[in-house]
Amino acid sequence: MNHDDLNHWSKRAADWTTDYHASLRDRPVRAPLTPGAIAAQLPALAPDAPEPMETIFADFEAIVPPGMTHWQHPRFFAYFPANASPASMLAEQLANAMAAQGMLWQTSPAVTEIEQVMVGWLRAALGLPEGFTGTIHDSATTTTLSAILTMREQATAFAGNIKGLSGSPALRFYASSQTHSSVDKAIRVAGIGQDNLVKIETDASFSMAPEALDAAIKADRAAGLIPAGVILCAGGTSIGAFDHIADCITVAKSHDLPVHVDAAWAGSAMICPEFRTLWRGIEGADSIVFNPHKWLGVQFDCAIQFLRDPTPQVKTLGLRPTYLETAGREEIVNFNEWTVPLGRRFRALKLWFTLRAYGLDGLRERIRNHVLWANEACDALATIRGVRIKTQPILSLFTFALKSDEATEALLTRINDDGRIYLTQTRHEGEYVIRVQVGQFDCTREDVMMIPQVIAELMVP
């Protein structure tokens, strides 16, 4: 395949993309397959001789779409969305065509400088104060790992990277039970140890109790342990819970501890000023993550980390051997020094295209609609006999259950086998519940109101 072939097949792919998105409402959201069904359709070994692209594309059409869970389906209400607006898809095509490796400023100046400007645009859009800067990671998991590694190094006077943690007093981190499992993973990967992630009790609103945080830090210090950092939740994955951001930051700062806030999903909603009360006090955080790929239509992967001061993170993650120096430009920003990977894709291009193509007002309208429609769907579900709303909507996320775990799980199976909508589960207060999260880029009110319609039809008398 050469570039002339690429031109032809790119046009063919563009036509296929148009037809695919136009047909999504006619497809089941989740593929009705059993494990191994796709692999069984592929040869065991790669071909020795080249195959014609016509054959390859035909196999793609026959095998791949029927085997997908369609994340761009307008009735995808599971997990959190991984949206891909048309403007974002176009930008990704262009980024893929240039195939830049943006590890250093000199390896692609536009990659670095557009990223700097996009972080600034988003900082202002979310109402964060001037002075915050930041970078783009692949996902919130990597971002949180970067923040925890930085907290670890600050707590050890930056000796951990050089001497290791063996023989040192245990470092302690604090988070609520509503934080994402990525926090647990980061604690493990950073060498902190799961036992040193202290899950602070929550109050009636499932928010971290500031007085409990204060008591835990004092108890650890009295025991000879080293408190190292606090991770707060702003829109938890399970039920959308928000910690008391301002009050918990006040406690953390009284103990001179850095704070990382995980707003991976809900951060996007903060482009709407009326929702910012949910993360009141956010300006006191040292690190914040939010994922434009979840709710702003920017194609996966794209996680923004805002930093009050990037110096500790660059000191933690930055390495500059001679072969990565830029001659005569000692103070230039090289974003690989802010993140775990050395290699970096041109993620900022899809931000630039998306923010311009829809404007902040267009994106705000979508988010406001999703919140409104989620509340309408919740109200409608509450009228169905046997349905119990377990947690009320927080932004566009709520949960419900039936009379028992078994009945709830059986209903979820029927819902997802039916295929018209896609929902997922969580456990809340020990109970198996079904999550409903509205946020797909192209969904309509009619799509969202399919949720109570489908559930009413599938309820067992």
TISE-749302 format. One record per residue (C-alpha): x, y, z; residue in one letter. Coordinates in steps of 0.05 Angstrom, whole numbers, plus 32768, in hexadecimal, padded with zeros to 4 digits. Layout:
# residues N
XYZA
...
END
This chain:
# residues 461
800080008000M
801C80447FECN
8004808B7FF5H
7FD9808A7FB7D
7FB7804C7FD3D
7FB080708016L
7F8C80A97FF4N
7F59807A7FD5H
7F4E80518013W
7F4A808E8040S
7F0F80A68017K
7EF08061801BR
7EFB80628067A
7EDB80A7806CA
7E9D808D8047D
7E9B80508074W
7EA0807E80B2T
7E6480A6809BT
7E3A80678090D
7E51804980D2Y
7E3C808580FCH
7DFA808C80D5A
7DE9804380E5S
7DFC8041812FL
7DB580478149R
7DA480098122D
7DDB7FE08142R
7DDC7FC08188P
7E087FEA81B4V
7E307FAE81CCR
7E447F74819FA
7E1A7F3681AFP
7E577F0881ACL
7E7A7ED581D7T
7EC57ED981E7P
7EEF7EBE81AFG
7EBD7ECA8177A
7EE67EFF8155I
7F297EDD815EA
7F0C7E9F813EA
7F027EC680FDQ
7F4B7ED980F7L
7F847EAE80DBP
7FB47E92810FA
7FF17EAF80EBL
80017EEF80C5A
80037EE88078P
80477EE18056D
80307F048017A
800D7F488012P
7FC27F46800DE
7F987F767FE4P
7F797FB0800BM
7F357F9F7FEEE
7F387F5C8013T
7F527F7C8053I
7F1C7FB18053F
7EE57F7E8045A
7EFD7F558080D
7EFC7F9380ACF
7EB47FA18099E
7E9E7F5980A4A
7EC37F4C80E6I
7ED17F8C810DV
7E907FB58112P
7E657F788126P
7E997F6A815DG
7E9A7FAF817BM
7E7B7FD081B7T
7E6880118195H
7E82804981C1W
7E67807E8192Q
7E2180628194H
7DF0809881ABP
7DD2806781DDR
7E14805581FEF
7E0780658248F
7E3B80388267A
7E7D8047828AY
7E8F808F8276F
7E8E80A2822CP
7ECC80A381FFA
7EAF80D481CFN
7ECA80E38189A
7EAC81208168S
7EB48125811CP
7EE481608126A
7F0F81368154S
7F1080FC8124M
7F27812A80ECL
7F5F81458117A
7F7580FE8128E
7F7980ED80DEQ
7FA7812880D4L
7FD181188111A
7FD780D080F9N
7FED80E780B4A
8025811180D1M
803680DB8103A
80608109812EA
808580F3816CQ
807E81308199G
80AD811C81D1M
80D5815D81CCL
80C781A381B4W
80F8819A817BQ
80DA81588164T
809A817E8152S
809481C6816BP
804981CB8159A
803A818E8184V
805781AE81C2T
803F81F581B7E
7FF781E481A3I
7FF581B781E1E
800A81F2820CQ
7FD4821F81EEV
7F9D81EA81F4M
7FAD81DF823DV
7FA5822A8246G
7F63822B8220W
7F4881F3824CL
7F618211828CR
7F3A8250827DA
7EFD82298265A
7EF9820382A7L
7F00824282D0G
7F44823082EEL
7F70826A8303P
7FAA828482DAE
7FEB826482EFG
7FD4821D82E5F
7FF981FC82ABT
7FF881B48294G
8001817E8261T
7FDC8147823CI
7FE180FE8250H
7FC080C18231D
7F9080B3826AS
7F7E80C682B2A
7FA1808782CAT
7FE4809F82B1T
7FD680E582CAT
7FC780CD8310T
800580A2830FL
802E80DF82FCS
801081078335A
801B80CF8368I
806380C58352L
806E8110835BT
804F810E83A0M
807B80D383B2R
80B980F9839DE
80A5813883C2Q
809A810F8401A
80DF80EF83FCT
8104813083E9A
810B811383A3F
813480D983BCA
810380A283A8G
811780A1835FN
8161809B8372I
8163807183B1K
8121804D83ADG
80EF804483E5L
810D80078408S
811980138451G
80F480558452S
80B78062847DP
807680538459A
8059808B8430L
800E80958439R
7FDB80AE8406F
7F9380C08414Y
7F5580B883E9A
7F0C80A883F1S
7EEA806783DFS
7ECA808B83A3Q
7F0C8096837FT
7F19806F8340H
7F42802F8341S
7F7780548319S
7F8C8072835BV
7F97802D8378D
7FBD8018833AK
7FEA8056833DA
7FF980488386I
800F80028374R
803880168338V
805A804E835FA
8073801B8392G
804A803983CAI
80237FF983D9G
7FD87FF083DCQ
7FD87FEF8428D
7FF280368429N
7FB780528402L
7F898068843AV
7F40806A8426K
7F1F80A1844EI
7ED880988465E
7EA280BF8440T
7E6680E5845AD
7E1C80E08448A
7E2B80FF8404S
7E6280CB83F7F
7E96810283FAS
7ED780FD8420M
7ECD81158467A
7F01814C8474P
7F05813E84BEE
7F1380F484B0A
7F4A81088480L
7F69813584B5D
7F6680FE84E9A
7F8580CA84BBA
7FC080F784AAI
7FCD810784F3K
7FC980BD8506A
7FFB80A984D1D
802C80DF84E5R
802680C9852EA
803580828517A
8075809784F5G
8059809184AEL
806280C78479I
802380E7845CP
803380F68413A
7FF5810E83EEG
7FA9811183E7V
7F8180FB83ABI
7F3B811983A6L
7F008103837CC
7ED881338350A
7EA38108832FG
7EB280C08342G
7EA880878311T
7E78805F833BS
7E428092834DI
7E6180D58339G
7E7480EA8380A
7E9A812A838FF
7EC7813283CBD
7EC3817383F3H
7EFB819083C9I
7F0581D283EDA
7F0181B58434D
7F2E81798424C
7F6281A68403I
7F6281D28441T
7F718194846CV
7FA7817C843CA
7FC981C1843AK
7FC781C58486S
7FF481888485H
801D81A3844AD
8006816A841CL
7FFD817083D0P
7FB8816183B2V
7FA6813F8371H
7F5D81438359V
7F40810E832CD
7F0A81308302A
7F14810282C6A
7ECA810182B3W
7EAA813C82D6A
7EE0816E82C7G
7EC381798281S
7E82819282A0A
7EA881CB82C0M
7EA781F1827FI
7E6082008297C
7E68823382D0P
7E29821B82F4E
7E4981D78303F
7E8981F38322R
7E6C81F38368T
7E7681A88366L
7EC181B28369W
7EC481F18392R
7F0B81FD83AAG
7F2B81DB836FI
7F5B82168367E
7F8081FB83A5G
7F9381B98383A
7FDA81AB836CD
7FC6817B8334S
7F8481708310I
7F72813E82DAV
7F37813F82AAF
7F2B8119826AN
7F118140822EP
7F0880FC820DH
7ED080EB823EK
7E9F81248235W
7EBA815A8206L
7EBB813281C5G
7F06812E81C1V
7F1A80E981A9Q
7F3B80B881D9F
7F7080BE81F1D
7F7781048210C
7F7F8113825AA
7F9281588272I
7FBA816282B1Q
7FBA81A882CEF
7FF481B882FDL
7FFC81F2832DR
804781EB8327D
806581B982F5P
80AA81BC8315T
80A281808345P
80848154830FQ
80BB816682DDV
80EE81588313K
80CD8115831FT
80C280FD82D8L
80F5812582AFG
813481068293L
815E812A8260R
819781008245P
81C3811F8210T
819C810081D7Y
815D812481EEL
817B816981F5E
816781A281C8T
81A681C881B7A
81A4821181CDG
815E820981ECR
816981F48234E
812882118250E
80F981F98219I
80BD81D0822FV
80C48186821EN
808381658234F
80A1811F8239N
80C181398279E
807C81468296W
806081008288T
807280B7828FV
807B80A48245P
80B380C1821BL
808A80BB81DBG
805080EB81D0R
801980EF819CR
7FFC81308180F
7FC0812F81AER
7FB8817A81B0A
7FA2817E8167L
7F5E815D8175K
7F53818D81AFL
7F6181C88182W
7F3181AF814CF
7EF9819C817DT
7EFA81DB81A7L
7EF782058168R
7EC481DB8141A
7E9081DA8178Y
7EA4821581A4G
7E9E821581EFL
7E55822981E9D
7E4581ED81BDG
7E6881BE81EDL
7E4581DE8229R
7E0281D38208E
7E11818981FFR
7E26817F8248I
7DEA81A68262R
7DBC817B8238N
7DDB813B8251H
7DD181518299V
7D898165828CL
7D7881258266W
7D9980F9829BA
7D6C811982CFN
7D2F810E82A3E
7D4180C58299A
7D4C80BC82E4C
7D0780DA82F3D
7CE780AC82C0A
7D0A806E82DCL
7CF2807F8321A
7CAA8076830AT
7CB6802E82F4I
7C9D7FFD8328R
7CD67FD68347G
7D0D80088335V
7D31802A836ER
7D5C8067835FI
7D9980588388K
7DC08099837DT
7DA380D98360Q
7DC480F88323P
7E07811A832EI
7E0F813F82EDL
7DFA810982BBS
7E0780CB82E5L
7DD680A58311F
7DCA805E8329T
7D8E80318335F
7D7E7FEA834DA
7D467FB88354L
7D317F918392K
7D707F668395S
7DB67F5F8377D
7D9F7F23834FE
7D647F478331A
7D8E7F848320T
7DC47F5B82FFE
7D917F3482D7A
7D717F7482BFL
7DB57F9082A9L
7DC27F508282T
7D7F7F57825FR
7D8D7FA0824FI
7DD07F948230N
7DBA7F56820AD
7D807F7E81EED
7DB37FAD81CFG
7D8B7FEE81CAR
7DB1800E8203I
7DF07FFD8229Y
7DF780048275L
7E2A7FEB82A8T
7E2B7FDB82F2Q
7E4E7FEE8332T
7E497FDF837CR
7E30801583AAH
7E28800C83F5E
7E317FC283E9G
7DF87FBE83B7E
7DFC7FAB836DY
7DE17FE78346V
7DDB7FFC82FEI
7DFE803C82E7R
7DE0806C82B5V
7E0F80A08298Q
7DF980CF8261V
7E3180EF8238G
7E3780D381F2Q
7E47810C81C2F
7E0E81038191D
7DD780E881BEC
7D93810A81BET
7D5D810F81F3R
7D3880D881CEE
7D7580AA81D5D
7D7980B8821FV
7D2F80AC822BM
7D388067820CM
7D5780548250I
7D1580548277P
7CF08039823BQ
7D1D7FFC8232V
7D207FEF827DI
7CD47FF28284A
7CCE7FBF824BE
7D017F908268L
7CE97F9082B0M
7CD17F4B82C6V
7C8A7F4D82E2P
END
